[in-house]
Amino acid sequence: MYAMTCGVLAACVTDNSHWLDVGRRLKPFASSFSHARCTGIDVEVSGRSNDLKRPDKVFDGVNIPYENDVFDGILCTQVLEHVEDLDLLLTECNRVLKTKGCFSVSVPFAFREHEQPHDFRRFTSYGLTLIMSRHGFKVQSCLKCLSAVETIATLFSVYVNNNMGARNKLVRIIIGCLVIMPVLALASVLSRVLPDNGDLYCTLVLRSVKSQ
């Protein structure tokens, strides 16, 4: 997901452009904006602790505190599943984005409940494309992250990590080295030889532009 999102940003972020990061975390994509400006907003209360947030402004989760048509692009990674009123937030994103501005989104498809109790939905590629189109965004690409076998291995690894030795750091390290890493490595190899029709995946990375 990280590499795919970086690839989308590399194609979208132009010199001196101004981007809005909705739900900013610890700035994992900061290098993509080395030649541009990126402003981050986040909610005050969520399933994520405050030390994992780096917003420039706090907002209510719906009303984006900026004027119309001011941003050249919007980045929203692993956030839409946590939004209570998705339609209103996407309407606001359309409002503050310039026409033809880029809107880059990533969302989970197959993943555990997280940041409880603020986890409300999952997206298929068709569902995400439809809801983006309904809010005035023309979808240019919708990429699926991880093959089916890699997704299964990831879910297994999440299960192991969450249920075995989660409170003991040494046990987590041992399990990571002896179980999780080998499983993920094997899945990576198998994904190159096993058939995959593309309908089971972990995450979606979507690139769109404001069309209206």
C-alpha positions in Angstrom: 0.0 0.0 0.0 2.8 2.4 0.9 4.6 1.9 -2.4 1.4 2.2 -4.4 0.4 5.4 -2.7 3.9 6.9 -3.2 3.6 6.0 -6.9 0.3 7.8 -7.1 1.7 10.9 -5.3 4.8 10.9 -7.6 2.5 11.3 -10.6 0.2 13.9 -8.9 2.2 16.2 -6.7 3.6 19.1 -8.7 6.1 21.8 -7.7 4.7 24.3 -5.2 1.3 22.7 -5.1 -0.8 22.7 -1.9 -2.2 19.4 -0.6 -4.5 18.6 2.2 -3.9 15.4 4.3 -7.2 14.3 5.8 -6.6 12.3 8.9 -2.9 13.0 9.1 -0.9 10.5 11.1 2.9 10.5 11.5 3.6 11.9 8.1 4.6 8.6 6.4 4.4 10.3 3.0 6.4 13.4 3.9 9.1 12.7 1.2 6.4 12.9 -1.5 5.8 16.5 -0.6 9.4 17.7 -0.5 8.7 20.1 -3.4 5.2 21.0 -2.3 3.2 22.0 0.8 1.0 19.6 2.7 -1.5 20.7 5.4 -2.9 18.0 7.8 -6.2 17.9 9.6 -7.5 15.3 12.1 -10.3 14.8 14.6 -9.7 15.3 18.3 -11.3 12.0 19.4 -10.7 8.8 17.5 -9.5 5.2 18.1 -5.9 6.4 17.7 -4.0 8.0 20.5 -3.0 11.7 20.2 0.7 10.9 20.1 0.0 9.2 16.7 -1.5 12.4 15.2 0.3 15.3 13.7 -2.5 17.7 12.4 -2.0 21.4 11.6 -5.7 21.8 12.5 -8.3 19.8 14.4 -11.7 19.5 12.8 -15.0 17.8 13.6 -14.7 15.0 11.1 -17.1 16.6 8.6 -16.6 20.3 8.1 -13.2 21.0 6.7 -12.0 24.4 8.0 -10.9 25.9 4.7 -12.4 27.9 1.8 -13.7 26.6 -1.5 -11.2 25.4 -4.2 -8.0 26.1 -2.3 -6.1 22.7 -2.5 -4.4 21.2 -5.6 -4.7 17.7 -4.1 -6.1 15.7 -1.2 -4.5 12.7 0.4 -6.7 10.4 2.6 -5.0 7.1 3.6 -6.8 4.5 5.7 -9.3 7.0 7.0 -12.7 6.6 5.2 -13.5 3.4 7.1 -13.5 5.5 10.3 -15.7 8.4 9.1 -19.2 8.4 10.6 -20.8 10.5 7.9 -18.9 9.6 4.7 -21.2 11.4 2.3 -20.7 14.7 4.1 -17.0 14.4 4.3 -16.6 13.6 0.6 -18.8 16.5 -0.2 -16.5 18.7 1.8 -13.4 17.2 0.1 -14.9 18.1 -3.2 -15.6 21.7 -2.0 -12.1 22.5 -0.9 -10.4 20.8 -3.9 -9.7 22.7 -7.1 -11.3 21.5 -10.3 -9.0 18.8 -11.9 -7.3 18.5 -8.5 -6.1 15.0 -7.5 -7.8 13.0 -4.7 -5.7 10.0 -3.6 -7.4 7.5 -1.3 -6.5 4.2 0.3 -8.9 2.0 2.2 -8.9 -1.6 3.6 -10.9 -4.4 2.1 -9.8 -7.5 4.1 -8.5 -6.5 7.5 -9.4 -6.8 11.2 -11.5 -4.2 13.1 -9.1 -1.5 14.3 -9.2 1.8 16.2 -12.3 0.5 17.9 -15.0 1.7 18.3 -14.4 4.0 15.3 -14.4 1.4 12.5 -17.5 1.5 10.5 -17.1 0.0 7.0 -15.0 -1.8 4.3 -14.8 -1.1 0.6 -14.8 -3.2 -2.5 -13.2 -1.7 -5.7 -16.7 -1.3 -7.2 -18.2 0.3 -4.1 -15.3 2.8 -3.7 -15.4 3.7 -7.4 -19.2 4.3 -7.2 -19.1 6.5 -4.1 -16.3 8.6 -5.4 -18.1 9.1 -8.7 -21.3 10.1 -7.0 -19.4 12.9 -5.2 -17.9 14.4 -8.3 -14.6 12.6 -8.7 -13.5 10.9 -11.9 -11.6 7.7 -11.0 -8.4 7.2 -12.9 -7.1 4.1 -11.3 -8.1 1.7 -8.5 -5.2 -0.6 -7.5 -5.5 -3.7 -5.4 -2.7 -4.2 -2.8 -1.5 -7.8 -2.1 -2.5 -11.0 -3.9 -5.0 -13.4 -2.4 -2.3 -15.7 -0.9 -0.5 -12.6 0.6 -3.8 -11.3 2.0 -4.5 -14.6 3.7 -1.0 -14.7 5.1 -1.3 -11.1 6.4 -4.6 -11.9 8.1 -3.1 -15.0 9.7 -0.1 -12.9 10.9 -2.5 -10.3 12.3 -4.4 -13.1 14.1 -1.2 -14.6 15.6 0.2 -11.2 16.6 -3.1 -10.2 18.3 -3.8 -13.4 20.1 -0.4 -15.0 21.0 1.9 -13.3 23.4 0.6 -9.8 22.7 1.5 -8.5 26.1 5.0 -10.0 26.2 7.6 -8.2 24.0 10.0 -11.2 24.0 7.3 -13.6 22.9 6.2 -11.2 20.2 9.7 -11.1 18.9 10.1 -14.8 18.9 6.7 -15.3 17.2 7.6 -12.7 14.6 10.9 -14.4 13.7 9.7 -18.0 13.8 6.1 -17.7 12.5 5.1 -14.4 11.0 8.1 -13.6 8.9 8.4 -17.1 7.4 4.6 -17.1 6.6 4.8 -13.7 4.9 7.9 -14.7 2.9 6.4 -18.0 1.8 3.2 -16.1 0.7 5.3 -13.7 -1.3 6.9 -16.6 -3.2 3.6 -18.5 -3.7 1.9 -15.3 -5.1 4.2 -15.5 -8.1 3.2 -19.0 -9.1 -0.4 -19.5 -7.8 -3.4 -18.4 -9.9 -5.2 -15.3 -8.7 -8.4 -13.8 -10.1 -7.9 -10.6 -8.2 -11.1 -10.6 -6.1 -9.3 -11.1 -2.7 -7.0 -8.4 -1.7 -6.0 -6.4 1.4 -6.2 -2.7 0.5 -7.3 -0.4 -2.3 -5.3 2.6 -3.5 -7.4 4.9 -5.7 -6.5 7.9 -7.7 -9.2 10.4 -8.9 -9.6 14.0 -10.0 -12.3 16.5 -9.3 -14.6 16.6 -12.3 -17.3 18.8 -11.0 
